[in-house]
Amino acid sequence: MDVCWACSTLSLLLHVIGAALGSRDDGWFMNVQAEVRAIEGYPVVLPCTFSHPQHSQHSSLQVLWRLGHGQGATVLYRCTSRPGAPACEPGPQQDQRYRLEGNPTEHDLSLRINSANLQDSGRYYCRVEVQGREHVSFEDKMGTRLRVEAPPKILSLSVDGSEQSGYRALCQVQGSPLPDVQWLGPDDLLEGSPVVPLAQGAMAYYHTVSQLTDVEPGHQYTCSASNPLGKEHATLYVVPPRPPLHAAGASPPLLILVAVSLGAKVVLLGGLGVWMVQGGALRGVGCCWK
């Protein structure tokens, strides 16, 4: 094996590994984690540590965390660490959901996000500024990718259409990874399809709407959403319209019920009655037809 070639290859590998672990520039070193995963509703910590030249060790530091890069970036957290101060002091308008988990005097700028939600997913950048006669700053250029995951959640289940055009059922679902949505009839699996246009931007990663066409009154349809973190389903009962009592030719709207698998959550999406599921039995609270 050619010794020069081997040395060159080893040098390249060390360079790549160093770039993955942290960023260096003029005596600065910053180490962040490439990706962090969190579960919706729980706190998460984004690690960030740094070192800097000896001459600036006792200077005041400003710590900044932002979501995104460039002009569209959002500053989420900012605090100032002064020599001798016990903690990094955030501004009076700081969102309390964010706080510094680390201690800047110990070169730790790790950020804690309480009660993470799906909208928190994105790339975060850690920055430190040394305040003094020579104002210098340093920021990791790669950032940390935060992926917030959540089990499926059925947001709504509804029916639209008319007797002339036909009815369709719509199931709005969120979750991360994006849930797989299936429709089930009384006896078999039914073929649903995503609604076009789909969600745009960040919502497309955790939000979807599935539709089922050719829905018939007098039948029940179940929307089932699943991902690696769990499963949820909701059942839709479509009550056949009664004969009109007040105006010839007028069709009263459908009465529909949504019963979510988690028990107590029962949502009425129709307009003429209220139904509840208690003890496994369907009970009508009240209904009146105009």
C-alpha positions as CSV (number, residue, x, y, z in Angstrom):
1,M,0.0,0.0,0.0
2,D,1.3,3.5,-0.9
3,V,2.3,5.2,2.4
4,C,1.6,8.7,1.1
5,W,-1.9,7.7,0.0
6,A,-2.7,6.1,3.3
7,C,-1.5,9.2,5.2
8,S,-3.6,11.4,3.0
9,T,-6.7,9.2,3.5
10,L,-6.2,9.2,7.3
11,S,-5.8,12.9,7.4
12,L,-9.1,13.3,5.4
13,L,-10.9,11.0,7.8
14,L,-9.7,12.9,10.8
15,H,-10.8,16.1,9.2
16,V,-14.3,14.7,8.6
17,I,-14.6,13.3,12.1
18,G,-13.5,16.6,13.6
19,A,-16.1,18.5,11.5
20,A,-18.8,16.2,12.7
21,L,-17.9,16.6,16.4
22,G,-17.5,20.3,16.6
23,S,-16.3,23.5,14.9
24,R,-13.0,25.2,15.4
25,D,-11.8,28.7,14.4
26,D,-8.9,30.9,15.7
27,G,-8.7,29.1,19.0
28,W,-12.4,28.7,19.5
29,F,-14.0,25.2,19.7
30,M,-17.7,24.5,19.8
31,N,-19.2,21.0,20.2
32,V,-22.9,20.3,19.5
33,Q,-25.0,17.2,18.8
34,A,-26.0,16.7,15.2
35,E,-29.5,15.4,16.0
36,V,-31.6,15.3,19.1
37,R,-35.0,13.5,19.4
38,A,-37.8,14.4,21.8
39,I,-41.3,13.2,22.6
40,E,-44.1,15.7,22.5
41,G,-45.0,17.0,25.9
42,Y,-41.7,16.2,27.5
43,P,-38.6,18.5,28.1
44,V,-35.6,18.2,25.9
45,V,-32.0,19.5,26.1
46,L,-29.9,20.6,23.2
47,P,-26.2,20.1,24.2
48,C,-23.7,22.8,23.3
49,T,-20.2,23.3,24.9
50,F,-17.4,25.6,23.9
51,S,-13.9,26.8,24.7
52,H,-12.2,30.1,23.8
53,P,-8.8,31.7,24.0
54,Q,-7.3,32.4,27.4
55,H,-7.3,36.1,27.1
56,S,-11.2,36.2,27.0
57,Q,-11.9,33.7,29.8
58,H,-13.0,36.4,32.3
59,S,-15.0,38.6,29.9
60,S,-18.8,39.0,29.9
61,L,-20.5,36.5,27.6
62,Q,-23.8,36.8,25.7
63,V,-25.4,33.5,24.8
64,L,-27.9,33.2,22.0
65,W,-30.0,30.3,20.6
66,R,-32.0,30.6,17.4
67,L,-34.2,28.4,15.3
68,G,-33.4,28.5,11.6
69,H,-30.7,30.2,9.6
70,G,-30.5,33.5,7.7
71,Q,-33.1,36.2,7.6
72,G,-35.9,33.8,8.5
73,A,-34.2,32.8,11.8
74,T,-36.0,33.3,15.1
75,V,-34.1,34.1,18.3
76,L,-35.5,31.9,21.0
77,Y,-33.2,32.6,23.9
78,R,-30.7,35.2,24.9
79,C,-28.9,35.8,28.2
80,T,-25.8,37.6,29.5
81,S,-23.2,36.0,31.8
82,R,-21.1,38.4,33.8
83,P,-18.0,37.6,35.8
84,G,-18.9,36.6,39.3
85,A,-22.6,36.3,38.6
86,P,-24.2,33.0,39.7
87,A,-26.2,32.5,36.5
88,C,-26.8,33.8,33.0
89,E,-29.4,36.5,33.1
90,P,-32.1,36.4,30.4
91,G,-34.1,39.5,29.3
92,P,-37.4,40.5,30.9
93,Q,-39.4,39.3,27.9
94,Q,-37.8,35.9,27.7
95,D,-40.2,33.0,27.0
96,Q,-40.1,30.8,30.2
97,R,-40.4,27.6,28.1
98,Y,-36.7,28.1,27.2
99,R,-33.9,28.2,29.8
100,L,-30.2,27.6,29.9
101,E,-29.4,24.1,31.2
102,G,-25.7,24.7,31.2
103,N,-23.4,27.2,32.9
104,P,-21.5,29.6,30.6
105,T,-18.7,30.0,33.2
106,E,-18.1,26.3,32.7
107,H,-18.3,26.6,29.0
108,D,-21.7,24.9,28.8
109,L,-24.5,26.6,26.8
110,S,-26.9,23.7,26.6
111,L,-30.6,24.8,26.1
112,R,-33.6,23.2,27.8
113,I,-37.0,23.3,26.1
114,N,-39.9,22.5,28.3
115,S,-43.0,20.7,27.0
116,A,-41.7,20.2,23.5
117,N,-44.3,20.2,20.7
118,L,-44.3,19.3,17.0
119,Q,-43.8,22.9,15.9
120,D,-40.4,22.9,17.8
121,S,-38.9,20.6,15.2
122,G,-36.1,22.2,13.2
123,R,-32.5,23.2,13.2
124,Y,-31.1,25.1,16.2
125,Y,-27.9,27.2,16.3
126,C,-25.9,28.0,19.4
127,R,-23.9,31.3,19.5
128,V,-21.6,32.9,22.1
129,E,-20.4,36.5,22.0
130,V,-17.5,37.8,24.1
131,Q,-18.2,41.4,25.2
132,G,-15.3,43.8,25.8
133,R,-12.9,46.0,23.9
134,E,-12.7,43.4,21.1
135,H,-16.2,42.2,20.5
136,V,-15.9,38.7,19.1
137,S,-18.5,35.9,18.5
138,F,-18.6,32.3,17.5
139,E,-21.3,30.1,16.3
140,D,-21.5,26.4,15.3
141,K,-22.2,26.4,11.5
142,M,-23.9,23.0,11.3
143,G,-26.5,23.4,14.1
144,T,-28.5,20.7,15.9
145,R,-31.5,19.1,14.3
146,L,-34.4,18.6,16.7
147,R,-36.9,16.0,15.8
148,V,-40.0,16.0,18.0
149,E,-42.1,12.8,17.8
150,A,-45.7,12.2,18.8
151,P,-48.2,9.4,18.6
152,P,-51.1,9.8,16.2
153,K,-53.9,12.1,17.1
154,I,-57.1,12.4,15.2
155,L,-58.0,16.0,15.1
156,S,-61.4,15.8,13.3
157,L,-63.6,13.4,11.4
158,S,-66.4,14.7,9.3
159,V,-68.7,14.2,6.3
160,D,-69.5,16.6,3.5
161,G,-71.3,16.4,0.2
162,S,-75.0,15.9,-0.8
163,E,-77.4,13.3,-2.1
164,Q,-76.8,14.5,-5.6
165,S,-73.0,14.7,-5.6
166,G,-72.4,11.9,-3.1
167,Y,-70.8,12.0,0.4
168,R,-67.2,11.7,1.5
169,A,-65.6,11.3,4.9
170,L,-62.6,13.4,5.9
171,C,-60.1,12.4,8.7
172,Q,-57.6,15.0,9.8
173,V,-54.6,13.5,11.6
174,Q,-51.3,14.7,13.1
175,G,-48.3,12.8,14.5
176,S,-44.6,12.3,14.0
177,P,-43.5,10.2,12.2
178,L,-46.4,11.1,9.9
179,P,-49.1,8.5,10.7
180,D,-50.3,5.9,8.2
181,V,-54.1,6.4,7.8
182,Q,-56.5,3.5,6.9
183,W,-60.2,3.3,6.5
184,L,-62.3,0.3,7.6
185,G,-65.8,-0.6,6.8
186,P,-68.0,-3.0,8.8
187,D,-66.4,-6.0,7.2
188,D,-63.3,-5.0,5.3
189,L,-60.5,-2.5,4.5
190,L,-61.5,0.5,2.4
191,E,-59.4,2.5,0.0
192,G,-58.8,6.1,1.1
193,S,-56.7,8.8,-0.5
194,P,-54.9,11.9,0.7
195,V,-56.6,15.3,0.2
196,V,-54.9,17.5,-2.4
197,P,-53.3,20.0,-1.9
198,L,-51.5,18.5,1.1
199,A,-50.2,20.6,4.0
200,Q,-47.4,23.0,3.2
201,G,-44.2,23.8,4.9
202,A,-43.3,22.3,8.3
203,M,-46.9,21.0,8.8
204,A,-46.4,18.6,5.9
205,Y,-44.1,16.6,8.2
206,Y,-46.7,15.8,10.8
207,H,-50.2,16.7,9.5
208,T,-52.3,14.9,6.9
209,V,-55.9,14.6,5.8
210,S,-57.3,11.4,4.3
211,Q,-60.6,11.2,2.5
212,L,-63.0,8.3,1.8
213,T,-65.4,8.7,-1.1
214,D,-68.7,6.9,-1.7
215,V,-69.8,7.2,1.9
216,E,-73.4,5.8,2.3
217,P,-76.0,6.7,4.9
218,G,-76.8,3.8,7.2
219,H,-73.2,2.6,7.5
220,Q,-70.3,3.1,9.9
221,Y,-66.7,4.0,8.9
222,T,-63.5,3.8,11.0
223,C,-60.5,6.0,10.5
224,S,-57.3,4.4,11.9
225,A,-54.1,6.3,12.3
226,S,-50.8,4.6,13.4
227,N,-47.1,5.2,13.6
228,P,-44.3,3.6,15.7
229,L,-45.4,5.5,18.8
230,G,-49.0,4.3,18.9
231,K,-52.4,4.0,17.3
232,E,-55.7,5.8,17.4
233,H,-59.0,5.2,15.7
234,A,-62.3,7.0,15.4
235,T,-65.6,5.6,14.1
236,L,-68.2,7.5,12.1
237,Y,-71.8,6.5,12.2
238,V,-73.9,8.1,9.3
239,V,-77.6,8.1,10.2
240,P,-79.9,7.9,7.2
241,P,-81.9,11.2,6.7
242,R,-85.5,11.1,7.8
243,P,-88.3,12.0,5.4
244,P,-88.7,15.8,5.4
245,L,-91.5,17.1,7.7
246,H,-91.5,20.8,7.0
247,A,-90.7,21.4,3.3
248,A,-91.2,19.1,0.4
249,G,-88.0,18.1,-1.3
250,A,-85.8,19.4,1.5
251,S,-83.2,16.9,2.8
252,P,-82.2,17.3,6.5
253,P,-78.5,17.1,7.2
254,L,-76.9,13.9,8.3
255,L,-76.3,13.2,11.9
256,I,-72.9,11.7,12.5
257,L,-70.9,10.6,15.5
258,V,-67.3,10.4,16.2
259,A,-66.2,8.0,19.0
260,V,-62.4,8.1,19.6
261,S,-60.7,4.9,20.8
262,L,-59.3,6.6,23.9
263,G,-62.8,6.5,25.5
264,A,-64.2,9.8,26.8
265,K,-63.6,11.9,23.7
266,V,-66.8,11.9,21.8
267,V,-67.3,14.7,19.2
268,L,-70.5,15.5,17.4
269,L,-70.0,16.8,13.9
270,G,-73.6,16.9,12.8
271,G,-76.0,19.6,13.8
272,L,-79.2,18.0,15.0
273,G,-78.5,15.8,18.0
274,V,-76.1,14.8,20.7
275,W,-75.0,11.2,21.4
276,M,-72.7,9.7,23.9
277,V,-71.0,6.4,24.5
278,Q,-71.4,5.2,28.0
279,G,-70.5,1.8,29.3
280,G,-70.0,0.5,25.8
281,A,-73.6,1.5,24.8
282,L,-74.7,4.2,22.4
283,R,-77.1,6.6,24.2
284,G,-79.0,9.4,22.7
285,V,-79.1,12.6,24.8
286,G,-81.4,14.5,22.6
287,C,-82.3,15.0,18.9
288,C,-84.9,17.0,17.2
289,W,-85.6,17.3,13.5
290,K,-87.0,20.4,12.0
